[in-house]
């Protein structure tokens, strides 16, 4: 009897997963045809355009805003689309500059701050500097001017990509503290948000970090799994996506490469899972892809 119930549950789960493939919801995901367990190009011709480099995509928690980065003239800027008046607006530039680059957008858990990375000078006028994490604040009239995330996060080297747990802990990567010989060694770090401030960041364990490049980290809101890009040896391409789940001791298990059609001979980076837990987005060689988040269960 128990075996029959388990079989029924598995069959029902598979049916529900694949039953969504190919469906469209005009109010969600730009009205695109939803994928199954094989990654597919997201919004071809609208977001993922030919002869253009797009990456770093993220939806707002309510699914009504879509942010992503686009290289324009070899310089990145952040674009946005919104669901307004029952339609999705055309992409428009949200943050850009003739001198500085802006990319890797990610909203804070309350949706009030949009974080990103930039080589912007601290005064917003001087020559470009190293890459820091910044944010803009929502206001009644739009978004504020960029604000630097502060010395608890940023170093005199580079900080990349941002994601958050539901309690506000920031995960990101940095090559701070490296020298000329080791500056390609980016590590994943985390910083708790306490009393309205980010605390000094901590490097994650060797289950995640190696002496090679680890960056572009997505943390699940409940902090139970983490996905990141690495250029470590033994991968499938120049950059691959890896995933780690926390074990019974609440420690990160050694990260596994995400194969199953995710990591290929190309360069995969910028992972993101939608707030409803249904879809996994990532970038590959300058285009944005999405796939059912059920694929993540293969790596437990």
C-alpha positions as CSV (number, residue, x, y, z in Angstrom):
1,X,0.0,0.0,0.0
2,X,2.8,2.4,1.0
3,X,4.7,1.7,-2.2
4,X,1.6,2.3,-4.3
5,X,1.1,5.7,-2.6
6,X,4.7,6.7,-3.2
7,X,4.4,5.6,-6.9
8,X,1.3,7.7,-7.2
9,X,3.0,10.8,-5.7
10,X,6.0,10.5,-8.0
11,X,3.8,10.1,-11.1
12,X,1.6,13.0,-10.1
13,X,4.7,15.2,-9.4
14,X,6.1,14.3,-12.8
15,X,2.8,15.0,-14.5
16,X,2.5,18.4,-12.8
17,X,6.0,19.3,-13.7
18,X,5.8,18.5,-17.4
19,X,2.2,19.6,-17.6
20,X,3.4,23.2,-17.3
21,X,5.9,23.0,-20.2
22,X,4.8,24.9,-23.2
23,X,2.1,26.9,-21.3
24,X,1.9,30.7,-21.4
25,X,0.8,33.1,-18.7
26,X,0.6,36.6,-20.1
27,X,1.0,38.1,-16.5
28,X,4.2,36.1,-15.7
29,X,7.7,35.7,-17.2
30,X,7.0,38.2,-20.0
31,X,4.3,35.8,-21.3
32,X,6.9,33.4,-22.7
33,X,6.2,29.7,-23.3
34,X,7.3,28.0,-20.1
35,X,10.2,25.4,-20.3
36,X,10.5,21.9,-19.0
37,X,13.7,20.1,-17.9
38,X,15.7,21.3,-20.9
39,X,17.1,24.8,-20.8
40,X,15.7,27.1,-23.5
41,X,16.5,30.6,-24.6
42,X,14.5,33.3,-22.7
43,X,12.4,35.8,-24.7
44,X,14.4,35.5,-27.9
45,X,14.4,38.7,-29.9
46,X,13.1,40.7,-26.9
47,X,15.6,40.0,-24.1
48,X,18.0,37.5,-25.7
49,X,18.8,39.2,-28.9
50,X,21.2,38.2,-31.7
51,X,24.6,39.9,-31.8
52,X,24.2,41.3,-28.3
53,X,25.4,40.3,-24.9
54,X,22.8,39.9,-22.1
55,X,23.3,38.4,-18.6
56,X,22.5,38.9,-15.0
57,X,18.7,38.5,-15.0
58,X,16.3,38.7,-12.1
59,X,12.6,39.1,-11.5
60,X,11.1,41.1,-8.6
61,X,9.4,38.9,-5.9
62,X,5.9,39.7,-7.3
63,X,7.1,38.8,-10.8
64,X,6.0,42.2,-12.2
65,X,9.5,43.6,-12.9
66,X,12.3,42.0,-14.9
67,X,15.9,43.4,-14.6
68,X,18.9,42.3,-16.7
69,X,22.2,43.6,-17.9
70,X,23.0,44.4,-21.6
71,X,26.4,45.3,-23.0
72,X,26.0,48.4,-25.1
73,X,29.2,49.5,-26.9
74,X,31.2,47.1,-24.7
75,X,29.8,48.8,-21.6
76,X,27.1,47.2,-19.5
77,X,23.9,48.9,-18.4
78,X,20.8,47.7,-16.6
79,X,17.5,47.4,-18.5
80,X,14.0,46.8,-17.0
81,X,10.6,45.5,-18.2
82,X,7.4,45.9,-16.2
83,X,4.0,44.4,-16.2
84,X,1.7,47.5,-16.3
85,X,-1.9,48.0,-17.5
86,X,-2.1,44.2,-18.3
87,X,0.9,44.2,-20.7
88,X,4.7,43.9,-20.4
89,X,6.4,47.2,-21.3
90,X,9.3,47.2,-23.8
91,X,12.8,47.1,-22.4
92,X,14.2,50.4,-21.3
93,X,17.5,51.4,-19.8
94,X,17.2,51.9,-16.0
95,X,20.8,52.6,-15.0
96,X,23.5,53.5,-17.5
97,X,26.3,56.0,-17.9
98,X,28.6,57.2,-20.7
99,X,31.7,56.4,-18.5
100,X,30.7,53.7,-15.9
101,X,29.3,50.2,-16.3
102,X,26.4,48.8,-14.3
103,X,25.4,45.2,-14.2
104,X,24.4,42.2,-12.0
105,X,21.1,43.6,-10.7
106,X,19.3,42.0,-7.7
107,X,16.6,43.3,-5.5
108,X,16.7,43.3,-1.7
109,X,14.2,41.0,0.0
110,X,11.8,43.8,0.6
111,X,12.1,45.0,-3.0
112,X,13.0,48.6,-1.9
113,X,16.6,48.5,-3.0
114,X,18.1,47.4,-6.3
115,X,21.7,46.2,-5.9
116,X,24.2,46.0,-8.7
117,X,27.9,46.2,-9.4
118,X,29.8,49.1,-11.0
119,X,33.2,50.6,-11.7
120,X,31.7,54.0,-10.8
121,X,33.9,56.4,-8.9
122,X,32.8,57.1,-5.3
123,X,32.1,60.7,-6.2
124,X,30.3,59.8,-9.5
125,X,32.6,62.0,-11.4
126,X,36.2,60.8,-11.3
127,X,37.9,58.0,-13.4
128,X,36.6,54.5,-13.2
129,X,37.8,52.5,-10.2
130,X,37.6,48.8,-9.1
131,X,34.2,47.2,-9.2
132,X,32.1,47.7,-6.1
133,X,28.6,46.7,-5.0
134,X,26.1,49.6,-5.1
135,X,22.4,50.1,-4.8
136,X,19.6,52.5,-5.6
137,X,16.6,53.1,-3.3
138,X,13.0,53.2,-4.5
139,X,11.4,56.6,-4.0
140,X,8.0,58.0,-4.8
141,X,9.5,59.6,-7.9
142,X,11.5,56.6,-9.1
143,X,15.0,55.4,-8.0
144,X,17.6,57.3,-6.0
145,X,21.2,58.1,-7.1
146,X,23.6,55.1,-6.6
147,X,24.8,54.5,-3.1
148,X,28.0,52.5,-2.4
149,X,27.3,49.4,-0.2
150,X,30.2,50.3,2.2
151,X,33.5,49.0,3.4
152,X,32.0,46.0,5.2
153,X,31.2,44.7,1.7
154,X,33.6,46.4,-0.7
155,X,37.4,46.3,-0.8
156,X,40.1,47.9,-3.0
157,X,39.6,45.0,-5.4
158,X,36.5,43.7,-7.1
159,X,33.2,42.5,-5.8
160,X,30.7,40.6,-8.1
161,X,27.1,39.6,-8.2
162,X,24.7,39.8,-5.3
163,X,21.9,37.7,-3.8
164,X,20.0,37.6,-0.5
165,X,18.5,35.2,2.0
166,X,15.0,36.1,3.2
167,X,16.5,37.6,6.4
168,X,18.7,40.0,4.4
169,X,22.1,38.2,4.5
170,X,24.0,39.1,1.3
171,X,26.0,36.6,-0.6
172,X,28.6,37.8,-3.2
173,X,32.1,37.2,-4.4
174,X,35.3,39.1,-4.1
175,X,39.0,38.9,-4.9
176,X,39.8,41.3,-2.0
177,X,43.0,40.5,-0.2
178,X,44.7,38.9,-3.3
179,X,47.9,40.0,-4.9
180,X,49.0,40.3,-8.5
181,X,49.6,36.6,-8.7
182,X,46.3,35.5,-7.1
183,X,43.9,38.2,-8.2
184,X,41.9,35.8,-10.3
185,X,41.0,33.8,-7.2
186,X,37.5,35.1,-6.4
187,X,35.8,33.6,-3.3
188,X,32.2,33.5,-2.2
189,X,31.5,35.4,0.9
190,X,28.4,36.3,3.0
191,X,27.5,39.3,5.2
192,X,24.7,39.4,7.7
193,X,22.4,42.5,7.7
194,X,21.9,43.5,11.4
195,X,20.5,46.7,12.9
196,X,20.3,48.3,9.4
197,X,23.9,47.6,8.5
198,X,25.9,44.9,6.7
199,X,28.4,43.2,9.0
200,X,32.0,42.4,8.0
201,X,31.8,39.5,5.4
202,X,33.0,36.0,5.9
203,X,34.4,33.6,3.4
204,X,32.5,30.4,2.9
205,X,34.2,27.0,3.5
206,X,36.3,24.9,1.2
207,X,33.2,23.0,0.2
208,X,32.4,26.0,-1.9
209,X,35.7,28.0,-2.4
210,X,38.9,26.7,-4.0
211,X,42.1,28.4,-5.1
212,X,40.3,29.1,-8.4
213,X,37.6,31.5,-9.5
214,X,34.2,31.2,-7.7
215,X,31.7,34.0,-8.3
216,X,28.1,34.8,-9.5
217,X,26.5,33.3,-6.4
218,X,22.8,32.7,-6.0
219,X,21.6,31.8,-2.4
220,X,18.2,30.3,-1.9
221,X,16.0,32.5,0.4
222,X,16.0,29.8,3.1
223,X,19.8,29.4,2.8
224,X,19.5,25.6,2.0
225,X,21.3,25.6,-1.3
226,X,23.7,27.7,-3.2
227,X,24.6,28.0,-6.9
228,X,27.7,29.7,-8.3
229,X,30.0,29.9,-11.3
230,X,33.5,28.4,-11.1
231,X,36.4,28.2,-13.4
232,X,38.0,25.3,-11.5
233,X,39.7,22.4,-13.4
234,X,37.6,19.4,-14.3
235,X,34.6,21.3,-15.6
236,X,32.8,21.1,-18.9
237,X,33.7,24.5,-20.3
238,X,35.5,27.7,-19.4
239,X,33.0,28.5,-16.7
240,X,30.5,26.1,-15.2
241,X,27.7,26.3,-12.6
242,X,28.0,24.3,-9.4
243,X,25.5,23.7,-6.6
244,X,25.7,22.7,-3.0
245,X,23.1,21.8,-0.4
246,X,23.4,22.0,3.3
247,X,23.8,18.7,5.1
248,X,22.2,17.4,8.3
249,X,24.9,19.3,10.3
250,X,23.9,22.6,8.6
251,X,27.1,22.7,6.7
252,X,27.7,23.1,3.0
253,X,28.3,19.7,1.2
254,X,31.0,19.7,-1.4
255,X,29.7,21.5,-4.5
256,X,28.7,19.4,-7.5
257,X,28.9,20.6,-11.1
258,X,25.5,21.1,-12.7
259,X,25.4,18.9,-15.8
260,X,22.0,17.7,-17.1
261,X,22.2,20.2,-19.9
262,X,23.1,23.2,-17.6
263,X,26.9,23.3,-17.8
264,X,28.2,22.8,-21.3
265,X,31.4,23.6,-23.3
266,X,30.3,27.3,-23.1
267,X,30.5,29.7,-20.2
268,X,27.5,29.5,-17.8
269,X,27.1,32.1,-15.1
270,X,24.6,34.5,-13.4
271,X,22.2,31.9,-11.8
272,X,18.9,33.0,-10.4
273,X,15.8,31.1,-9.2
274,X,12.4,32.9,-9.2
275,X,10.7,33.7,-5.9
276,X,7.9,31.2,-6.6
277,X,10.6,28.5,-6.9
278,X,9.4,27.4,-10.3
279,X,12.2,28.5,-12.7
280,X,15.9,28.6,-12.8
281,X,17.5,31.3,-15.0
282,X,21.2,31.5,-16.0
283,X,23.3,33.1,-18.6
284,X,25.4,31.3,-21.3
285,X,27.8,32.9,-23.7
286,X,25.9,36.2,-23.7
287,X,22.3,34.9,-23.8
288,X,19.8,34.3,-21.0
289,X,18.3,30.8,-20.5
290,X,15.6,29.3,-18.3
291,X,14.5,25.9,-17.2
292,X,12.1,24.3,-14.7
293,X,13.6,24.5,-11.2
294,X,12.7,20.8,-10.9
295,X,16.1,20.2,-12.5
296,X,17.8,21.3,-9.2
297,X,16.5,18.1,-7.6
298,X,18.9,16.1,-9.7
299,X,21.8,17.5,-7.8
300,X,20.7,16.7,-4.2
